């Protein structure tokens, strides 16, 4: 079987799953409820991160990755200890539709005109990245997040008068 048609077939399946997951939803709010991708390989995902030039604008918490060989204006951190962990679906959406949600951290770096337009410097990877690369990349990023749980020890709470 030719590699191009198989990639198109897989891409078609992904698109169909995303569209079917939104059946019954408002046409502007398509979701992928029930759509499950196979588990990716984080080691290959790290290589995809480097090969696609993600290091140009992103750093990954806890990893000392090679510096981007070019002009790097941004250093938006991915992963690390967070009060709210980005789930798999949010990370997947951030890659395939980067304008869907623009982080507060990134919005602070934009001028008012760019922020009003919802601009993002993140390129469109949809025609350059295979589904396998996408799955591996998201698996790599997902594993880099750690939940930050507040330490409440030593605090006393009083109720009443």
C-alpha positions in Angstrom: 0.0 0.0 0.0 1.4 3.4 -0.9 2.4 5.6 2.1 0.6 8.7 0.8 -2.9 7.1 0.6 -2.4 5.4 4.0 -1.5 8.8 5.6 -4.6 10.3 3.9 -6.7 7.4 5.1 -5.5 7.9 8.7 -6.0 11.7 8.5 -9.5 11.0 7.2 -10.2 8.8 10.1 -9.0 11.4 12.6 -11.1 14.1 10.9 -14.2 11.8 10.8 -13.7 11.0 14.5 -13.4 14.7 15.4 -16.5 15.6 13.3 -18.6 12.6 14.5 -17.7 13.4 18.1 -19.5 16.6 17.7 -22.8 15.2 16.4 -25.7 16.8 18.3 -23.5 19.7 19.3 -23.8 23.3 18.1 -22.0 23.3 14.7 -19.5 25.8 16.0 -18.6 23.6 19.0 -17.4 20.3 17.6 -16.0 18.0 20.3 -14.3 14.7 20.1 -16.1 12.9 23.0 -15.5 9.2 22.8 -12.7 9.6 20.2 -9.6 7.8 21.5 -6.1 7.8 19.9 -3.6 5.1 20.5 -0.9 5.7 23.1 2.1 7.5 21.7 5.8 7.2 22.3 7.2 10.0 24.4 10.8 9.5 23.2 9.7 9.8 19.6 7.5 12.8 20.6 10.6 14.6 22.0 12.3 14.1 18.7 9.2 15.5 16.9 9.3 18.5 19.2 12.9 19.2 18.1 12.4 18.3 14.4 9.4 20.6 14.0 11.2 23.5 15.6 8.9 23.8 18.7 12.0 24.7 20.6 12.0 28.0 18.8 9.3 29.3 21.1 8.9 26.7 23.8 10.9 25.3 26.6 9.9 22.1 28.4 10.1 22.1 32.2 12.7 19.8 33.6 14.5 19.2 30.3 17.7 20.6 29.0 17.0 20.5 25.3 19.3 21.8 22.6 18.9 25.5 22.0 17.1 26.6 18.8 19.7 27.6 16.2 18.1 30.8 15.0 16.2 33.7 16.4 14.1 32.7 19.4 11.9 35.5 20.6 9.7 33.5 23.0 10.3 31.0 25.7 6.8 29.7 26.7 7.2 26.9 29.1 5.3 23.7 28.6 4.9 21.1 31.4 6.1 21.5 34.9 4.2 21.8 38.2 0.8 23.4 37.5 -2.3 23.9 39.6 -4.3 22.8 36.6 -2.7 20.2 34.3 -3.4 20.5 30.5 -5.2 17.3 29.6 -4.5 15.2 26.5 -7.3 16.8 24.5 -6.2 20.3 25.3 -2.7 19.6 24.2 -3.9 17.9 21.0 -6.1 20.9 20.3 -3.3 23.3 20.9 -1.2 21.6 18.2 -3.9 21.2 15.5 -5.7 24.5 16.2 -3.4 26.9 18.0 -5.8 29.8 17.8 -8.5 27.9 19.7 -7.2 29.1 23.1 -4.2 31.5 23.4 -2.6 31.4 26.9 -2.5 34.4 29.1 1.3 34.0 29.2 1.4 34.4 25.4 -1.2 37.2 25.3 1.0 39.3 27.6 3.8 39.1 24.9 1.5 40.4 22.1 0.8 44.1 21.5 -2.9 45.2 21.8 -3.6 44.9 18.1 -2.2 41.4 17.8 -4.1 40.3 21.0 -7.4 41.7 19.6 -7.0 39.7 16.4 -6.2 36.5 18.3 -2.9 36.2 16.5 -0.5 33.4 17.3 3.0 32.9 16.0 2.6 29.1 16.1 2.7 27.7 12.6 0.1 25.4 11.1 1.5 21.8 11.4 -1.6 20.1 10.0 -0.1 19.6 6.6 3.5 18.9 7.8 3.0 16.5 10.7 1.8 12.9 10.4 -0.8 11.5 12.7 1.8 9.3 14.3 4.0 12.3 15.0 1.1 14.2 16.5 0.2 11.3 18.8 3.9 11.0 19.9 4.3 14.7 20.4 1.2 15.0 22.6 2.2 11.9 24.6 5.6 13.5 25.2 4.1 16.8 26.3 1.3 15.3 28.4 3.9 13.4 30.5 5.8 16.6 31.3 3.0 18.1 33.4 2.8 17.5 37.2 -0.1 18.5 39.4 0.8 21.1 42.0 -1.1 20.3 45.2 -1.1 23.0 47.8 0.3 22.0 51.2 -2.3 22.8 53.9 -0.4 21.3 56.8 0.1 23.7 59.7 -2.9 25.8 59.0 -5.7 25.9 61.5 -9.2 26.7 60.4 -11.7 28.0 62.9 -15.4 28.0 62.3 -17.9 29.9 64.3 -17.7 32.8 66.7 
